[in-house]
């Protein structure tokens, strides 16, 4: 019985987490009359018109494309920079390496709310407000401290004998990184992909403050403005929320194994 207790608790916790998402998804397929009959009732027929209303009248098609345009370069560039920085801190004889790493990790403890005002004036000074770059560059910078730390931990935890043997065989540093270390660090890269995707996809404050052009807004901000116009139409709002959450669920399902393995990578050397 004791062996089953952790699994029972995990199942119960998962159920508690999933219930709100299931209820929102069910509400998205209901009519107003079916919603009045009860939150936990099943829809008699799938009301796809709620998604059509959210997609067209709420401009979710535009917001979805904007989110993709922002997320893809943020995730790709962040993974590249974090991998290079993590390798440098783990294996290169950098002068003052410890101080540089500590300085970089300060970015993990400074809240975004404390950076958004100087960020606004800096981007306005270089003419990047109301552009995709205003959302891409800050989110890449905010992702680097955590990603570098996780890659540094991962590279530190890999066996030194493998790197030493490759160097003895004449492998250059680039060969060691791209052909030996990165394949071994794939679980961590998968976990970082999930983290960066979720953080960027859900980011609300940066596009809210730095973007005023409705044609450039991302899904979370678009959903907030959409909510103000469709407060009384709960099924349409639920359809919009489902559109926002669906890519997150899909990405997690795809990378779930790498995500779980990546969280424990480097724990045991």
C-alpha positions in Angstrom: 0.0 0.0 0.0 2.8 2.4 0.8 4.3 1.8 -2.6 1.0 2.8 -4.3 0.6 5.9 -2.2 2.9 8.2 -4.3 1.1 7.1 -7.5 -2.3 7.7 -5.9 -1.2 11.2 -4.7 0.3 12.0 -8.1 -2.9 10.9 -9.9 -5.0 13.0 -7.6 -2.8 16.0 -8.0 -2.9 15.6 -11.8 -6.7 15.3 -11.8 -7.0 18.5 -9.7 -4.7 20.3 -12.2 -6.5 19.0 -15.3 -10.1 19.7 -14.1 -10.1 23.5 -14.9 -8.6 22.8 -18.4 -11.2 20.1 -19.1 -14.1 22.4 -17.9 -12.8 25.3 -20.1 -12.6 22.9 -23.1 -16.1 21.6 -22.5 -17.5 25.1 -22.1 -15.9 26.1 -25.5 -18.2 23.6 -27.2 -21.4 24.6 -25.5 -24.1 27.1 -26.3 -25.3 29.8 -23.8 -28.3 27.7 -22.9 -26.2 24.5 -22.3 -23.9 26.5 -20.1 -26.8 27.7 -18.0 -27.8 24.1 -17.4 -24.5 23.5 -15.5 -20.8 23.8 -15.8 -20.2 20.0 -15.4 -22.8 19.0 -18.0 -21.6 17.7 -21.4 -22.5 19.6 -24.5 -25.2 18.0 -26.6 -23.4 18.9 -29.8 -20.0 20.4 -30.6 -20.5 24.1 -31.1 -17.6 24.9 -33.4 -19.1 28.3 -34.1 -17.6 29.6 -30.8 -14.1 28.9 -32.2 -15.0 30.6 -35.5 -16.2 33.7 -33.7 -13.1 33.9 -31.6 -10.8 33.2 -34.6 -12.5 35.8 -36.9 -14.1 38.5 -34.8 -11.5 38.3 -32.1 -8.7 38.3 -34.7 -7.2 35.2 -33.1 -5.8 34.2 -36.4 -3.6 37.4 -36.5 -2.6 37.0 -32.8 -1.7 33.3 -33.3 0.6 34.1 -36.2 2.2 36.9 -34.2 2.8 34.5 -31.3 4.5 32.0 -33.7 6.7 34.8 -35.2 7.9 35.7 -31.7 8.2 32.3 -30.2 10.2 30.5 -32.9 13.2 32.9 -32.9 13.1 33.4 -29.1 13.4 29.6 -28.5 15.9 29.0 -31.3 18.3 31.9 -30.4 18.0 31.3 -26.7 18.9 27.6 -27.0 21.9 28.5 -29.1 23.2 31.2 -26.8 22.6 29.2 -23.7 24.3 26.1 -25.1 27.4 28.2 -26.1 27.5 30.0 -22.7 27.0 26.9 -20.7 29.8 25.1 -22.6 32.1 28.1 -22.1 31.5 28.3 -18.3 31.8 24.5 -17.9 34.9 23.7 -20.1 36.8 26.9 -21.2 39.4 28.5 -19.0 37.7 31.9 -18.8 39.3 34.5 -16.5 37.0 35.4 -13.6 34.6 32.6 -14.7 32.9 32.4 -11.3 32.3 36.1 -11.1 30.9 36.2 -14.6 28.6 33.3 -14.0 27.3 34.9 -10.7 26.8 38.2 -12.5 24.8 36.5 -15.3 22.7 34.6 -12.8 21.6 37.9 -11.2 19.2 38.1 -14.1 17.2 35.2 -12.5 16.3 37.2 -9.4 15.4 40.6 -10.9 11.7 40.7 -11.6 10.5 41.8 -15.1 8.4 44.5 -13.5 11.6 46.2 -12.4 13.0 46.2 -15.9 10.0 47.0 -18.0 10.2 50.8 -17.7 13.9 51.2 -18.7 13.3 48.5 -21.3 10.6 50.7 -22.8 12.7 53.8 -23.0 15.7 51.9 -24.4 13.7 50.3 -27.1 12.0 53.6 -27.9 15.4 55.3 -28.2 16.5 52.8 -30.9 13.1 52.9 -32.6 12.1 49.3 -31.9 8.7 49.9 -30.2 5.8 48.4 -32.0 8.0 45.9 -33.8 8.5 42.1 -33.4 12.0 42.9 -32.2 10.5 44.7 -29.1 9.2 41.3 -28.0 11.9 39.0 -29.3 15.1 40.7 -28.0 13.9 41.2 -24.3 12.6 37.6 -24.1 15.8 36.2 -25.4 17.8 38.2 -22.8 15.4 37.1 -20.0 15.8 33.4 -21.0 19.6 33.4 -21.1 20.4 33.3 -17.3 18.2 30.3 -16.5 19.1 28.5 -19.7 22.9 29.1 -19.2 22.7 27.8 -15.7 20.9 24.6 -16.7 23.3 23.9 -19.5 26.3 24.7 -17.3 25.0 22.2 -14.7 24.4 19.6 -17.5 27.8 20.0 -19.1 29.4 19.8 -15.6 27.6 16.6 -14.9 28.8 14.8 -18.1 31.8 12.4 -17.7 35.1 14.2 -18.1 36.7 11.1 -19.5 34.7 11.4 -22.7 35.8 14.9 -23.4 39.4 14.1 -22.5 39.4 11.1 -24.8 38.1 13.2 -27.7 40.7 15.8 -27.1 43.4 13.2 -27.1 42.1 11.9 -30.4 42.6 15.3 -31.9 39.0 16.7 -31.7 38.7 20.5 -31.6 36.5 22.3 -29.1 33.7 22.8 -31.7 33.7 19.0 -32.5 33.6 18.2 -28.8 30.6 20.5 -28.3 28.5 19.7 -31.4 29.2 16.0 -31.9 29.8 14.8 -28.3 28.3 17.1 -25.6 25.2 18.3 -27.3 23.9 14.8 -28.2 24.4 13.8 -24.6 22.6 17.0 -23.4 19.4 16.5 -25.6 17.2 15.9 -22.6 18.2 19.3 -21.1 17.7 21.0 -24.5 14.2 19.4 -24.7 13.4 20.7 -21.2 14.6 24.2 -22.1 12.6 24.1 -25.3 9.5 23.5 -23.2 10.4 26.2 -20.7 11.2 28.8 -23.3 8.1 28.0 -25.4 5.8 28.3 -22.4 7.4 31.5 -21.0 7.3 33.2 -24.4 3.9 32.0 -25.5 2.4 33.1 -22.1 4.3 36.4 -21.9 1.8 39.2 -21.2 3.6 42.3 -19.8 6.2 42.8 -22.5 3.7 42.9 -25.5 1.2 44.8 -23.5 3.6 47.6 -22.7 5.8 47.7 -25.8 3.2 47.0 -28.4 0.2 49.3 -29.1 -0.5 48.2 -32.6 -3.3 45.7 -32.6 -1.8 44.0 -35.7 1.3 43.0 -33.7 -0.3 41.8 -30.5 0.2 38.2 -29.3 -2.4 35.8 -28.1 -2.4 36.5 -24.3 -2.8 40.2 -24.9 -5.4 39.6 -27.6 -7.3 37.4 -25.3 -7.4 40.1 -22.6 -8.8 42.7 -25.0 -11.2 40.1 -26.4 -12.5 39.4 -22.9 -13.5 43.0 -22.5 -15.8 42.7 -25.6 -17.3 39.3 -24.9 -17.7 39.3 -21.2 -21.2 37.9 -21.4 -20.5 35.2 -24.0 -18.6 32.7 -21.8 -18.5 29.9 -24.4 -16.7 32.2 -26.9 -14.3 33.3 -24.2 -13.6 29.7 -23.4 -13.0 29.0 -27.1 -10.4 31.8 -27.1 -8.7 30.5 -24.0 -8.6 27.0 -25.5 -6.9 28.4 -28.6 -4.2 30.0 -26.4 -3.6 26.9 -24.3 -3.7 24.2 -27.0 -0.2 24.8 -28.4 1.3 24.6 -24.9 -0.3 21.2 -24.3 0.9 19.9 -27.7 4.5 21.1 -27.1 4.5 19.5 -23.7 3.2 16.2 -25.0 5.9 16.2 -27.7 8.8 17.0 -25.4 7.5 15.4 -22.1 10.1 12.6 -22.0 13.0 15.0 -22.6 11.4 17.5 -20.2 11.3 15.1 -17.3 14.8 13.7 -18.1 16.2 17.2 -18.5 15.0 18.3 -15.1 17.1 15.7 -13.4 20.1 16.0 -15.8 23.3 16.7 -14.0 21.9 15.7 -10.6 24.2 12.6 -10.6 27.6 12.8 -12.1 
